[in-house]
């Protein structure tokens, strides 16, 4: 009988509990630089006795080109590496573990966020029916994404190398590992899906070709820092950021079969659509998550299986008894820095203030009360 509050091994990561803080974009890193306010935010949630057994950072751009939202952090410069060190040191001082989520948004960007005001890049020059966040006079504003240009074949090795360098930089910054963001309609997911990938070269067409970039990125990152310190996030049927594919079952069984050969720390699965129905479907048939996991295990995959989407205590317990090893909690960690303690006693829970999710400073970020303060 697995228990949310017991220790768990995830590859090379020894975790104090099965509770994971999911990646949460908060747009509080002006000029793509981590800062003292972020250090306080993560440290508040780092004690595994009251918070998370593992923290996954907000999505962090691997390059300037990889940015798609205002005031999100990066990991491509020496200055950023040095600034992140205060955050990892703060988490480790509380006894916590933290991995960095590595991010390239692809077409989910805006020319004003790109180097030299250039067009965002994508597998194909297809504009996403989606929006991104710009911050104007301190206020977040949702605007349509810009028309992207298709990446040239000779540019793709550079993208892979950006992921490799970002993983190396994350370790230099003191992180315990990394998670490659291959979900929610961002660059790697854009390559995976037939509706956003109309390429006719070795990175488009059949499933094997569309999965090529994911395979190259994961191989490079694992080679750079060790597979046991690497995770990946996937979202087989999410409609986020205009992501769609008519045959997600075959696609993601192919993906997880490959992932099973890598000896990863974990695979992080968004069930359905984040913040919406867990059973959101694409294609003609219900998505079979068990078959996808079976493909992973059949290929030798032994890394922890992490589930995410709207979990609370009872659902988490049920999932652990079924097939999960780790449960990622998102919005509930925004409002409850001591979510682990609250889960253990079944509440009470603070309610998150949606108006302060993106941008701003302390309000709705570091000022939520803990149980200790409430008493």
C-alpha positions as CSV (number, residue, x, y, z in Angstrom):
1,X,0.0,0.0,0.0
2,X,1.7,3.2,-1.2
3,X,1.4,6.2,1.0
4,X,1.6,9.9,-0.1
5,X,3.8,10.7,2.8
6,X,6.4,7.9,2.6
7,X,9.9,8.1,1.0
8,X,10.2,7.3,-2.7
9,X,13.1,6.6,-5.1
10,X,12.9,8.3,-8.5
11,X,16.0,7.3,-10.4
12,X,18.9,8.9,-8.6
13,X,16.6,11.1,-6.6
14,X,15.8,10.0,-3.0
15,X,12.6,11.8,-2.1
16,X,11.1,12.2,1.4
17,X,7.5,11.9,0.1
18,X,5.5,11.2,-3.0
19,X,4.1,14.8,-3.0
20,X,5.4,16.8,-5.9
21,X,5.0,20.6,-6.5
22,X,4.1,20.8,-10.2
23,X,5.7,23.5,-12.5
24,X,3.8,26.7,-12.2
25,X,4.5,29.8,-14.4
26,X,4.1,32.9,-12.2
27,X,5.8,35.7,-14.4
28,X,7.8,37.2,-11.6
29,X,11.3,37.1,-13.1
30,X,11.8,40.4,-14.9
31,X,14.6,40.3,-17.6
32,X,14.5,36.5,-17.3
33,X,16.5,36.7,-14.0
34,X,15.7,34.6,-10.9
35,X,15.5,36.8,-7.8
36,X,15.1,36.9,-4.0
37,X,11.3,36.9,-4.1
38,X,11.4,33.6,-6.0
39,X,13.9,32.2,-3.5
40,X,11.5,32.9,-0.7
41,X,8.6,31.4,-2.6
42,X,10.4,28.1,-3.3
43,X,11.9,27.9,0.2
44,X,8.4,28.2,1.7
45,X,7.4,25.0,-0.1
46,X,10.6,23.1,0.3
47,X,10.4,21.4,3.7
48,X,9.4,17.9,2.9
49,X,7.7,17.5,6.3
50,X,5.2,20.2,5.5
51,X,5.6,20.9,1.7
52,X,6.8,18.9,-1.2
53,X,9.0,15.8,-1.5
54,X,10.1,17.2,-4.9
55,X,9.7,20.7,-6.4
56,X,9.7,21.2,-10.1
57,X,10.4,24.8,-11.0
58,X,8.3,27.0,-13.2
59,X,9.1,26.4,-16.9
60,X,12.5,27.9,-17.6
61,X,13.6,29.0,-21.0
62,X,16.7,27.2,-22.4
63,X,17.4,30.2,-24.7
64,X,16.2,33.7,-25.5
65,X,14.5,32.2,-28.5
66,X,12.8,29.7,-26.2
67,X,10.9,32.4,-24.3
68,X,7.2,32.9,-24.9
69,X,5.9,34.8,-21.9
70,X,6.9,38.0,-20.2
71,X,9.0,37.8,-17.0
72,X,9.7,34.1,-17.1
73,X,13.2,32.9,-16.0
74,X,15.9,31.5,-18.2
75,X,19.0,29.3,-17.8
76,X,21.2,30.2,-20.7
77,X,23.6,32.7,-19.2
78,X,26.2,32.7,-16.4
79,X,24.3,35.4,-14.6
80,X,21.1,33.3,-14.6
81,X,23.0,30.2,-13.3
82,X,24.5,32.3,-10.5
83,X,21.1,33.8,-9.6
84,X,19.4,30.4,-9.5
85,X,22.0,29.2,-6.9
86,X,20.3,31.2,-4.1
87,X,17.1,29.4,-4.9
88,X,18.6,25.9,-4.9
89,X,20.5,26.6,-1.7
90,X,17.4,27.8,0.0
91,X,15.5,24.7,-0.9
92,X,18.3,22.4,0.1
93,X,18.7,24.2,3.4
94,X,15.1,23.1,4.2
95,X,15.9,19.5,3.3
96,X,14.1,19.7,0.0
97,X,14.8,18.5,-3.6
98,X,14.3,20.6,-6.7
99,X,14.6,20.0,-10.4
100,X,14.4,22.5,-13.2
101,X,11.8,22.3,-16.0
102,X,13.5,23.0,-19.3
103,X,11.4,24.9,-21.8
104,X,11.3,26.0,-25.4
105,X,7.9,27.4,-26.3
106,X,8.3,27.2,-30.1
107,X,5.3,29.0,-31.7
108,X,3.7,30.0,-28.4
109,X,5.4,33.3,-28.3
110,X,5.3,36.9,-29.5
111,X,7.7,38.9,-31.6
112,X,8.2,41.4,-28.8
113,X,9.7,38.6,-26.7
114,X,12.0,37.2,-29.4
115,X,15.6,38.3,-30.1
116,X,15.6,41.3,-32.4
117,X,11.8,41.1,-32.7
118,X,12.0,38.1,-34.9
119,X,9.2,35.6,-35.6
120,X,8.9,32.7,-33.1
121,X,10.1,29.3,-34.4
122,X,8.1,26.1,-34.9
123,X,8.2,22.8,-36.8
124,X,5.9,24.4,-39.5
125,X,4.8,28.0,-40.2
126,X,1.3,27.4,-38.6
127,X,0.1,30.1,-36.2
128,X,-1.3,28.6,-33.0
129,X,-4.9,29.5,-32.0
130,X,-3.6,30.5,-28.6
131,X,-2.5,33.5,-26.5
132,X,0.6,34.4,-24.5
133,X,1.2,36.9,-21.7
134,X,2.8,40.3,-22.0
135,X,3.2,42.6,-19.1
136,X,2.3,46.2,-19.8
137,X,2.8,48.8,-17.0
138,X,3.0,46.0,-14.5
139,X,-0.3,44.4,-15.6
140,X,-0.4,41.0,-17.3
141,X,-2.2,41.1,-20.7
142,X,-3.2,38.1,-22.8
143,X,-2.4,38.6,-26.5
144,X,-2.6,36.3,-29.6
145,X,0.7,34.5,-30.4
146,X,2.7,35.7,-33.4
147,X,3.0,33.9,-36.7
148,X,6.0,31.5,-36.5
149,X,8.5,30.5,-39.1
150,X,9.5,26.9,-39.7
151,X,12.8,25.8,-38.3
152,X,15.4,24.9,-40.9
153,X,16.8,21.4,-40.8
154,X,20.3,22.8,-40.1
155,X,18.9,24.7,-37.0
156,X,17.7,21.6,-35.2
157,X,21.1,20.4,-33.8
158,X,21.5,23.8,-32.2
159,X,18.1,23.4,-30.5
160,X,19.2,20.0,-29.1
161,X,22.5,21.6,-28.0
162,X,20.5,24.4,-26.2
163,X,18.7,21.7,-24.1
164,X,22.1,20.0,-23.4
165,X,23.6,23.3,-22.2
166,X,20.6,24.1,-20.2
167,X,20.8,20.8,-18.3
168,X,24.5,21.4,-17.7
169,X,23.7,24.9,-16.4
170,X,20.9,23.6,-14.1
171,X,23.3,21.2,-12.4
172,X,25.9,24.1,-12.1
173,X,23.1,26.1,-10.5
174,X,22.7,23.4,-7.8
175,X,19.6,21.6,-9.1
176,X,19.1,17.9,-8.3
177,X,18.0,17.2,-11.8
178,X,15.9,18.5,-14.7
179,X,12.5,17.9,-16.3
180,X,12.2,18.3,-20.1
181,X,8.9,20.0,-20.9
182,X,7.5,18.0,-23.8
183,X,3.8,18.8,-23.1
184,X,1.1,21.4,-23.5
185,X,1.7,22.4,-27.1
186,X,5.2,23.8,-26.7
187,X,8.1,23.1,-29.1
188,X,8.7,19.4,-28.6
189,X,5.0,18.7,-28.4
190,X,4.5,20.7,-31.6
191,X,6.9,18.4,-33.4
192,X,5.1,15.3,-32.0
193,X,1.7,16.2,-33.3
194,X,0.6,15.9,-37.0
195,X,-1.7,19.0,-36.8
196,X,1.2,21.3,-35.9
197,X,4.0,19.4,-37.8
198,X,3.6,19.4,-41.6
199,X,7.3,18.8,-42.3
200,X,8.3,16.5,-45.1
201,X,11.9,15.9,-43.9
202,X,13.3,13.5,-41.3
203,X,11.4,15.4,-38.5
204,X,7.9,15.2,-40.1
205,X,5.4,12.7,-41.5
206,X,5.3,9.4,-39.7
207,X,5.4,9.0,-35.9
208,X,9.0,8.0,-35.8
209,X,10.0,11.2,-37.6
210,X,7.8,13.4,-35.5
211,X,9.3,11.9,-32.3
212,X,12.8,12.4,-33.5
213,X,13.4,15.8,-31.8
214,X,12.1,14.5,-28.5
215,X,14.4,11.5,-28.8
216,X,17.5,13.6,-29.6
217,X,16.8,16.1,-26.8
218,X,16.3,13.4,-24.2
219,X,19.4,11.5,-25.3
220,X,21.5,14.6,-25.1
221,X,20.2,15.7,-21.7
222,X,20.6,12.2,-20.2
223,X,24.1,11.9,-21.7
224,X,25.0,15.3,-20.2
225,X,23.8,14.9,-16.6
226,X,22.8,11.2,-16.2
227,X,19.4,9.7,-17.0
228,X,18.7,9.1,-13.3
229,X,18.5,12.9,-12.8
230,X,16.2,13.5,-15.8
231,X,12.5,13.5,-16.1
232,X,10.1,14.4,-18.9
233,X,6.6,15.9,-18.9
234,X,4.0,14.7,-21.6
235,X,0.3,15.5,-22.1
236,X,-1.1,12.9,-24.6
237,X,-4.6,14.5,-25.1
238,X,-4.3,18.1,-23.9
239,X,-5.8,20.7,-26.2
240,X,-3.6,23.3,-24.6
241,X,-2.0,25.9,-26.9
242,X,-3.8,24.4,-29.9
243,X,-2.2,21.0,-29.5
244,X,-4.0,18.2,-31.3
245,X,-3.3,14.9,-33.1
246,X,-5.9,12.4,-34.5
247,X,-4.0,9.4,-33.2
248,X,-2.5,10.1,-29.8
249,X,-2.5,6.5,-28.6
250,X,0.0,5.2,-31.2
251,X,2.0,8.4,-30.9
252,X,2.5,8.3,-27.1
253,X,3.0,4.6,-26.9
254,X,5.8,5.1,-29.3
255,X,7.2,7.9,-27.1
256,X,7.0,6.0,-23.9
257,X,8.5,2.9,-25.4
258,X,11.5,5.0,-26.2
259,X,11.5,6.6,-22.8
260,X,11.5,3.1,-21.2
261,X,15.0,2.6,-22.6
262,X,16.6,5.6,-20.9
263,X,16.6,4.7,-17.1
264,X,14.9,8.1,-16.3
265,X,14.1,9.4,-12.9
266,X,10.5,9.8,-13.8
267,X,7.8,10.3,-16.4
268,X,5.3,13.1,-15.6
269,X,1.9,12.5,-17.3
270,X,-0.8,15.2,-17.5
271,X,-4.0,13.3,-17.7
272,X,-6.5,15.0,-19.9
273,X,-6.3,18.8,-20.0
274,X,-4.7,20.7,-17.2
275,X,-7.4,22.3,-15.0
276,X,-10.1,20.5,-17.0
277,X,-11.5,17.0,-17.5
278,X,-9.1,14.2,-16.8
279,X,-10.7,12.2,-19.6
280,X,-10.5,14.8,-22.3
281,X,-10.3,12.9,-25.6
282,X,-8.7,13.4,-29.0
283,X,-9.3,11.0,-31.9
284,X,-12.0,8.4,-32.1
285,X,-11.3,6.4,-29.0
286,X,-10.8,7.0,-25.3
287,X,-7.1,7.3,-24.5
288,X,-5.7,4.3,-22.7
289,X,-3.2,5.5,-20.1
290,X,-2.5,2.0,-18.8
291,X,-1.5,0.8,-22.3
292,X,0.9,3.8,-22.6
293,X,2.5,2.9,-19.3
294,X,2.7,-0.8,-20.3
295,X,4.6,0.2,-23.4
296,X,7.0,2.1,-21.1
297,X,7.5,-0.8,-18.8
298,X,7.8,-3.4,-21.6
299,X,10.7,-1.4,-22.9
300,X,12.4,-1.6,-19.5
301,X,11.2,1.6,-17.9
302,X,11.5,1.6,-14.2
303,X,11.5,5.3,-13.4
304,X,8.7,6.7,-11.2
305,X,5.3,7.3,-12.8
306,X,4.1,10.8,-11.9
307,X,0.4,11.8,-12.5
308,X,-1.0,15.3,-12.6
309,X,-4.3,17.1,-13.0
310,X,-6.6,18.3,-10.3
311,X,-5.6,15.8,-7.7
312,X,-6.7,16.1,-4.0
313,X,-6.1,13.7,-1.2
314,X,-8.7,11.0,-2.0
315,X,-7.9,10.9,-5.7
316,X,-4.2,10.8,-4.9
317,X,-4.6,7.9,-2.6
318,X,-6.6,6.0,-5.3
319,X,-4.0,6.7,-8.0
320,X,-1.1,5.5,-5.8
321,X,-3.0,2.2,-5.2
322,X,-3.6,1.9,-8.9
323,X,-0.4,2.7,-10.9
324,X,1.1,6.0,-9.8
325,X,4.3,6.5,-7.8
326,X,4.3,10.3,-7.5
327,X,1.4,12.8,-7.5
328,X,2.0,16.4,-8.7
329,X,-0.1,19.2,-7.2
330,X,-0.3,22.5,-9.0
331,X,-2.8,25.2,-8.1
332,X,-3.1,23.9,-4.5
333,X,0.6,24.6,-4.0
334,X,0.1,28.2,-5.1
335,X,-2.1,29.0,-2.1
336,X,-0.8,26.5,0.4
337,X,3.0,26.6,0.9
338,X,2.5,23.8,3.6
339,X,0.3,21.7,1.3
340,X,1.9,18.5,2.6
341,X,0.9,19.2,6.1
342,X,-2.6,20.1,5.0
343,X,-3.0,17.0,2.9
344,X,-1.9,14.9,5.9
345,X,-4.8,16.2,8.0
346,X,-7.2,16.6,5.1
347,X,-7.3,20.4,5.2
348,X,-8.2,23.2,5.7
349,X,-7.0,24.7,2.4
350,X,-6.4,28.3,1.4
351,X,-8.2,29.3,-1.8
352,X,-5.9,30.6,-4.6
353,X,-6.5,34.1,-5.9
354,X,-6.5,33.8,-9.7
355,X,-6.0,37.5,-10.1
356,X,-2.5,37.2,-8.7
357,X,-1.4,34.1,-10.7
358,X,0.6,36.0,-13.2
359,X,2.9,38.9,-12.6
360,X,3.0,41.1,-9.6
361,X,5.1,40.8,-6.5
362,X,4.4,39.4,-3.0
363,X,0.6,39.4,-3.1
364,X,-0.7,36.0,-4.0
365,X,2.8,34.6,-4.2
366,X,4.7,34.6,-0.8
367,X,1.9,35.9,1.5
368,X,-0.4,32.9,1.8
369,X,-0.7,31.8,5.5
370,X,0.5,28.4,6.8
371,X,-1.2,26.3,9.4
372,X,1.4,27.3,11.9
373,X,0.6,31.0,11.3
374,X,-3.1,30.3,11.4
375,X,-2.8,28.9,14.9
